[in-house]
Amino acid sequence: MARRLVAYFKEILEKVSFDPNLFCKELEKAVKELLPYELDELTEWVLNFTKEKPELSQCLIYVRE
């Protein structure tokens, strides 16, 4: 079974979360690649993930409309 793209992007985002600029760049890529239902899942994850990392809150513009 192929690896889910959402899980892949979550893993990448966790790894680059030390750098807000890189996190934003990778999040923007994810938003462009994912299907709408996958994007809903990633959005929920990002909102929860950034609660503990306020320095990443600037990146929320990519998941909020």
C-alpha positions as CSV (number, residue, x, y, z in Angstrom):
1,M,0.0,0.0,0.0
2,A,1.3,3.4,-0.9
3,R,2.2,5.8,1.9
4,R,-0.4,8.5,2.5
5,L,0.7,11.9,1.3
6,V,-0.8,13.5,4.5
7,A,1.4,11.4,6.7
8,Y,4.4,12.3,4.6
9,F,3.8,16.0,4.9
10,K,3.2,15.7,8.6
11,E,6.6,14.0,9.0
12,I,8.3,16.7,6.9
13,L,6.6,19.5,8.8
14,E,7.6,18.0,12.1
15,K,11.3,17.8,11.0
16,V,11.4,21.4,9.8
17,S,9.5,22.9,12.6
18,F,12.7,24.4,14.1
19,D,12.7,27.0,11.3
20,P,9.5,29.0,10.8
21,N,10.4,30.0,7.2
22,L,11.1,26.4,6.2
23,F,7.9,25.3,7.9
24,C,5.9,27.9,5.9
25,K,7.5,26.8,2.7
26,E,6.8,23.1,3.2
27,L,3.3,23.9,4.4
28,E,2.6,25.9,1.2
29,K,3.9,22.9,-0.9
30,A,1.5,20.6,1.0
31,V,-1.5,22.8,0.5
32,K,-0.8,22.8,-3.3
33,E,-0.4,19.0,-3.4
34,L,-3.2,17.6,-1.2
35,L,-6.8,16.9,-2.1
36,P,-9.4,18.8,-0.2
37,Y,-10.2,16.1,2.3
38,E,-6.5,15.5,2.9
39,L,-6.1,19.2,3.4
40,D,-8.8,19.2,6.0
41,E,-6.9,16.6,7.9
42,L,-3.6,18.4,7.6
43,T,-5.2,21.7,8.7
44,E,-6.5,20.2,11.9
45,W,-3.1,18.7,12.6
46,V,-1.3,22.0,11.9
47,L,-3.6,24.0,14.2
48,N,-3.0,21.5,17.0
49,F,0.8,21.3,16.3
50,T,1.3,25.1,16.3
51,K,-0.5,25.6,19.6
52,E,2.7,24.5,21.4
53,K,4.9,26.4,18.9
54,P,3.7,30.0,18.7
55,E,6.7,30.9,16.5
56,L,5.0,28.9,13.7
57,S,1.7,30.8,13.9
58,Q,2.7,33.0,11.0
59,C,2.3,30.0,8.8
60,L,-1.4,29.5,9.5
61,I,-2.2,31.8,6.6
62,Y,-1.6,28.9,4.3
63,V,-4.3,26.7,5.9
64,R,-6.9,29.3,6.7
65,E,-9.1,30.8,4.1
